Every structure is written in C-alpha cells, then in structure tokens.
Amino acid sequence: MNLEKMYDIRVVEKYMKRGLVSQKDYDAFIAGLPDVAEEGLEMETKLKSNESEEEE
C-alpha cells in the first residue's frame, strides 16, 4: 500500500492501532506536505431554508 493511503486521515488511526504507522512517522509525513493554501478558490454557498424548521 502506498504511503498516501496509509496516512489518509480517514484510516490513519486504524493503522496506528495496528502498529503499521507510528505517530512520529505520521507527523513527519504531515510536516512534509506542501502548503497549497494559495491554490484554493474562495466560494460562496447559499443554503435554502427548510420550511418545517421555520414553523417551529
């Protein structure tokens, strides 16, 4: 299995409990990730209200 899948936030705790990933290795992996914040786009979201909630 590749490292990106092992360190995926959705499964890393499971692998740590099994002893397949250490906290030290995970921390090093996270620290080595590039900062891509500047590549993000600002978005606006409009939510419709739920009529049944308005009645309460």
TAQUIPE-V539019 format. One record per pair of residues at least 4 apart in sequence whose C-alpha atoms are under 7 Angstrom apart, sorted by the first residue. I is the first residue (numbers start at 1). J is the second residue. D is the distance in Angstrom with one decimal. If there is no record, write none. Layout:
BEGIN
I_J_D ; I_J_D
END
This chain:
BEGIN
1_5_6.8 ; 1_6_6.9 ; 2_6_6.5 ; 3_7_6.0 ; 4_8_6.1 ; 6_11_7.0 ; 6_12_6.0 ; 7_12_5.1 ; 7_26_6.5 ; 8_12_5.7 ; 11_15_6.6 ; 12_16_6.1 ; 13_17_6.2 ; 14_18_6.4 ; 15_19_6.2 ; 15_20_5.2 ; 15_21_5.6 ; 16_20_5.8 ; 16_21_4.7 ; 16_22_5.9 ; 21_25_6.7 ; 21_26_6.8 ; 22_26_6.2 ; 23_27_6.0 ; 24_28_6.2 ; 25_29_6.2 ; 26_30_6.2 ; 27_31_6.1 ; 28_32_6.2 ; 29_33_6.7 ; 50_54_6.7 ; 51_55_6.6
END
